[in-house]
């Protein structure tokens, strides 16, 4: 059971897709708090590597890992 309750493959894909899209937009806006973005980022990362590692196809895992890494780089830019 995760932060979002019991999830299946479709809901994991939906949560990751919408959550990463939201974070991508938020990271571009420097007026937002980086702490909020980091918290949301870590929740999505734990979903991907937790329940997502069991339920997602290798193709989806790679797709979401790539998007997570891009957002991680952008978050680190705001820290510096």
SEROKOL-664162 format. One line per 2 residues: number of its first residue (from 1); their letters; for each residue x, y, z of N, C-alpha, C, CB. Coordinates in nm, 4 decimals, padded with zeros to 6 digits. Glycine has a CB too. Layout:
// residues N
NUM = a = X/Y/Z/X/Y/Z/X/Y/Z/X/Y/Z  ...
//
This chain:
// residues 80
1 = xx = 00.0850/-00.1176/00.0000/00.0000/00.0000/00.0000/00.0893/00.1234/00.0000/-00.0966/00.0000/00.1223  00.0674/00.2096/-00.0940/00.1506/00.3282/-00.1070/00.0758/00.4523/-00.0609/00.1971/00.3451/-00.2513
3 = xx = 00.1354/00.5640/-00.0850/00.0765/00.6945/-00.0545/-00.0590/00.7108/-00.1231/00.1715/00.8075/-00.0974  -00.0764/00.6511/-00.2390/-00.1989/00.6659/-00.3180/-00.2977/00.5521/-00.2948/-00.1647/00.6737/-00.4652
5 = xx = -00.2739/00.4669/-00.1992/-00.3603/00.3528/-00.1763/-00.3166/00.2352/-00.2615/-00.5053/00.3886/-00.2057  -00.4028/00.1385/-00.2763/-00.3690/00.0227/-00.3580/-00.3758/00.0622/-00.5052/-00.4641/-00.0966/-00.3280
7 = xx = -00.2685/00.0336/-00.5775/-00.2613/00.0754/-00.7168/-00.2367/-00.0442/-00.8074/-00.1514/00.1801/-00.7359  -00.2828/-00.0315/-00.9315/-00.2551/-00.1330/-01.0321/-00.1710/-00.0683/-01.1415/-00.3873/-00.1940/-01.0903
9 = xx = -00.1449/-00.1422/-01.2478/-00.0562/-00.0935/-01.3535/-00.1075/00.0355/-01.4172/-00.0394/-00.2001/-01.4603  -00.2356/00.0393/-01.4509/-00.2913/00.1586/-01.5161/-00.2857/00.2803/-01.4254/-00.4351/00.1332/-01.5587
11 = xx = -00.3156/00.2619/-01.2986/-00.3135/00.3764/-01.2081/-00.1711/00.4240/-01.1817/-00.3819/00.3410/-01.0766  -00.0736/00.3337/-01.1771/00.0662/00.3746/-01.1611/00.1091/00.4589/-01.2803/00.1587/00.2511/-01.1459
13 = xx = 00.0761/00.4139/-01.4005/00.1124/00.4893/-01.5207/00.0467/00.6271/-01.5178/00.0707/00.4123/-01.6487  -00.0800/00.6323/-01.4793/-00.1513/00.7607/-01.4740/-00.0899/00.8531/-01.3688/-00.3008/00.7381/-01.4436
15 = xx = -00.0636/00.8026/-01.2498/-00.0066/00.8836/-01.1418/00.1308/00.9363/-01.1817/00.0035/00.8014/-01.0116  00.2145/00.8489/-01.2360/00.3490/00.8917/-01.2759/00.3429/00.9924/-01.3900/00.4337/00.7708/-01.3172
17 = xx = 00.2586/00.9669/-01.4879/00.2492/01.0559/-01.6030/00.2008/01.1945/-01.5619/00.1559/00.9967/-01.7082  00.0939/01.2002/-01.4869/00.0406/01.3311/-01.4464/00.1310/01.3982/-01.3431/-00.1016/01.3157/-01.3895
19 = xx = 00.1854/01.3209/-01.2508/00.2734/01.3785/-01.1489/00.4016/01.4338/-01.2071/00.3064/01.2754/-01.0449  00.4615/01.3613/-01.2997/00.5848/01.4090/-01.3615/00.5586/01.5282/-01.4525/00.6515/01.2968/-01.4403
21 = xx = 00.4446/01.5297/-01.5195/00.4079/01.6458/-01.6003/00.3891/01.7698/-01.5139/00.2803/01.6174/-01.6790  00.3243/01.7526/-01.4001/00.3051/01.8628/-01.3061/00.4400/01.9142/-01.2559/00.2173/01.8180/-01.1874
23 = xx = 00.5283/01.8224/-01.2153/00.6591/01.8631/-01.1642/00.7424/01.9333/-01.2704/00.7345/01.7423/-01.1116  00.7321/01.8867/-01.3930/00.8081/01.9493/-01.5015/00.7675/02.0961/-01.5152/00.7854/01.8738/-01.6356
25 = xx = 00.6383/02.1241/-01.5068/00.5901/02.2619/-01.5140/00.6317/02.3424/-01.3913/00.4383/02.2640/-01.5284  00.6247/02.2802/-01.2741/00.6582/02.3499/-01.1503/00.8066/02.3840/-01.1413/00.6179/02.2657/-01.0311
27 = xx = 00.8912/02.2976/-01.1899/01.0354/02.3204/-01.1826/01.0747/02.4403/-01.2680/01.1124/02.1951/-01.2277  00.9996/02.4653/-01.3728/01.0286/02.5798/-01.4594/00.9930/02.7124/-01.3924/00.9527/02.5666/-01.5909
29 = xx = 00.9096/02.7096/-01.2885/00.8647/02.8305/-01.2201/00.9467/02.8507/-01.0925/00.7130/02.8222/-01.1872  01.0424/02.9429/-01.0919/01.1300/02.9592/-00.9755/01.0605/03.0150/-00.8513/01.2435/03.0487/-01.0116
31 = xx = 00.9394/03.0663/-00.8644/00.8696/03.1205/-00.7477/00.8140/03.0100/-00.6570/00.7562/03.2120/-00.7931  00.8046/02.8885/-00.7074/00.7543/02.7761/-00.6268/00.8610/02.7292/-00.5290/00.7101/02.6589/-00.7176
33 = xx = 00.8193/02.6733/-00.4208/00.9132/02.6241/-00.3202/00.9792/02.4949/-00.3666/00.8417/02.6019/-00.1861  01.1125/02.4898/-00.3688/01.1819/02.3661/-00.4087/01.1527/02.2497/-00.3146/01.3320/02.3900/-00.4142
35 = xx = 01.1216/02.2796/-00.1865/01.0931/02.1728/-00.0914/00.9668/02.0971/-00.1300/01.0792/02.2295/00.0497  00.8640/02.1692/-00.1728/00.7398/02.1050/-00.2160/00.7679/02.0170/-00.3371/00.6308/02.2109/-00.2491
37 = xx = 00.8442/02.0697/-00.4301/00.8778/01.9931/-00.5497/00.9578/01.8680/-00.5140/00.9567/02.0800/-00.6481  01.0512/01.8798/-00.4211/01.1324/01.7648/-00.3815/01.0471/01.6575/-00.3157/01.2438/01.8083/-00.2867
39 = xx = 00.9553/01.6994/-00.2289/00.8692/01.6023/-00.1615/00.7863/01.5240/-00.2630/00.7769/01.6729/-00.0607  00.7274/01.5948/-00.3566/00.6467/01.5289/-00.4602/00.7342/01.4387/-00.5467/00.5746/01.6337/-00.5482
41 = xx = 00.8545/01.4867/-00.5769/00.9480/01.4080/-00.6569/00.9804/01.2755/-00.5875/01.0771/01.4879/-00.6827  01.0104/01.2812/-00.4584/01.0471/01.1590/-00.3864/00.9291/01.0621/-00.3733/01.1005/01.1944/-00.2479
43 = xx = 00.8073/01.1148/-00.3644/00.6897/01.0273/-00.3613/00.6749/00.9520/-00.4937/00.5619/01.1094/-00.3320  00.6930/01.0241/-00.6042/00.6828/00.9598/-00.7354/00.7968/00.8607/-00.7572/00.6828/01.0655/-00.8467
45 = xx = 00.9156/00.8968/-00.7117/01.0299/00.8079/-00.7256/01.0092/00.6785/-00.6464/01.1574/00.8784/-00.6794  00.9550/00.6916/-00.5258/00.9298/00.5716/-00.4458/00.8209/00.4844/-00.5081/00.8902/00.6105/-00.3033
47 = xx = 00.7226/00.5456/-00.5726/00.6198/00.4682/-00.6420/00.6796/00.3918/-00.7594/00.5070/00.5600/-00.6907  00.7643/00.4596/-00.8376/00.8256/00.3946/-00.9533/00.9134/00.2781/-00.9110/00.9076/00.4948/-01.0335
49 = xx = 00.9975/00.2997/-00.8123/01.0924/00.1955/-00.7729/01.0335/00.0956/-00.6730/01.2159/00.2592/-00.7135  00.9179/00.1263/-00.6181/00.8518/00.0337/-00.5271/00.7548/-00.0559/-00.6027/00.7783/00.1101/-00.4167
51 = xx = 00.6300/-00.0189/-00.6028/00.5266/-00.0981/-00.6693/00.5425/-00.0985/-00.8207/00.3896/-00.0455/-00.6327  00.5940/00.0102/-00.8749/00.6130/00.0183/-01.0193/00.7138/-00.0811/-01.0720/00.6555/00.1557/-01.0571
53 = xx = 00.8133/-00.1144/-00.9912/00.9161/-00.2089/-01.0367/00.8581/-00.3480/-01.0591/01.0303/-00.2161/-00.9353  00.7501/-00.3781/-00.9892/00.6861/-00.5092/-01.0034/00.5803/-00.5104/-01.1139/00.6225/-00.5505/-00.8713
55 = xx = 00.5122/-00.3979/-01.1327/00.3959/-00.3961/-01.2214/00.4209/-00.3379/-01.3599/00.2876/-00.3197/-01.1573  00.5180/-00.2494/-01.3735/00.5396/-00.1830/-01.5015/00.6269/-00.2662/-01.5950/00.6029/-00.0470/-01.4794
57 = xx = 00.6054/-00.2468/-01.7237/00.6897/-00.3114/-01.8240/00.8262/-00.2427/-01.8251/00.6233/-00.3059/-01.9655  00.9291/-00.3105/-01.8736/01.0620/-00.2480/-01.8816/01.0615/-00.1186/-01.9629/01.1614/-00.3455/-01.9427
59 = xx = 00.9811/-00.1126/-02.0672/00.9729/00.0079/-02.1491/00.9187/00.1260/-02.0689/00.8848/-00.0173/-02.2715  00.8126/00.1029/-01.9927/00.7558/00.2096/-01.9101/00.8522/00.2511/-01.7998/00.6228/00.1649/-01.8491
61 = xx = 00.9224/00.1547/-01.7402/01.0187/00.1884/-01.6358/01.1253/00.2825/-01.6891/01.0836/00.0619/-01.5796  01.1792/00.2502/-01.8056/01.2843/00.3332/-01.8651/01.2303/00.4722/-01.8980/01.3410/00.2663/-01.9922
63 = xx = 01.1089/00.4779/-01.9512/01.0478/00.6058/-01.9870/01.0342/00.6956/-01.8643/00.9102/00.5834/-02.0520  00.9829/00.6394/-01.7553/00.9632/00.7198/-01.6355/01.0947/00.7492/-01.5643/00.8679/00.6496/-01.5410
65 = xx = 01.1908/00.6591/-01.5696/01.3221/00.6867/-01.5112/01.3887/00.8041/-01.5821/01.4121/00.5620/-01.5187  01.3763/00.8076/-01.7129/01.4341/00.9175/-01.7906/01.3706/01.0505/-01.7508/01.4157/00.8927/-01.9418
67 = xx = 01.2398/01.0516/-01.7376/01.1700/01.1738/-01.6979/01.2061/01.2160/-01.5553/01.0190/01.1540/-01.7096  01.2191/01.1177/-01.4656/01.2600/01.1476/-01.3282/01.3997/01.2084/-01.3252/01.2559/01.0207/-01.2418
69 = xx = 01.4909/01.1537/-01.4026/01.6279/01.2043/-01.4039/01.6340/01.3467/-01.4573/01.7171/01.1135/-01.4876  01.5532/01.3772/-01.5575/01.5492/01.5128/-01.6114/01.4995/01.6106/-01.5056/01.4596/01.5188/-01.7361
71 = xx = 01.3948/01.5740/-01.4337/01.3408/01.6607/-01.3286/01.4406/01.6732/-01.2144/01.2061/01.6060/-01.2763  01.5097/01.5644/-01.1808/01.6111/01.5680/-01.0753/01.7202/01.6703/-01.1101/01.6734/01.4271/-01.0548
73 = xx = 01.7653/01.6702/-01.2345/01.8670/01.7669/-01.2776/01.8160/01.9096/-01.2628/01.9083/01.7407/-01.4234  01.6917/01.9323/-01.3011/01.6348/02.0669/-01.2897/01.6183/02.1094/-01.1443/01.5002/02.0732/-01.3606
75 = xx = 01.5828/02.0163/-01.0567/01.5724/02.0492/-00.9139/01.7088/02.0869/-00.8578/01.5131/01.9306/-00.8346  01.8141/02.0176/-00.9002/01.9478/02.0491/-00.8519/01.9941/02.1860/-00.9006/02.0463/01.9421/-00.8963
77 = xx = 01.9481/02.2294/-01.0170/01.9822/02.3627/-01.0661/01.9289/02.4705/-00.9727/01.9270/02.3834/-01.2074  01.8072/02.4499/-00.9192/01.7489/02.5485/-00.8304/01.8154/02.5514/-00.6937/01.6027/02.5219/-00.8148
79 = xx = 01.8752/02.4404/-00.6533/01.9440/02.4361/-00.5248/02.0713/02.5203/-00.5277/01.9771/02.2918/-00.4872  02.1347/02.5225/-00.6423/02.2635/02.5937/-00.6533/02.2479/02.7397/-00.6816/02.3475/02.5330/-00.7604
//
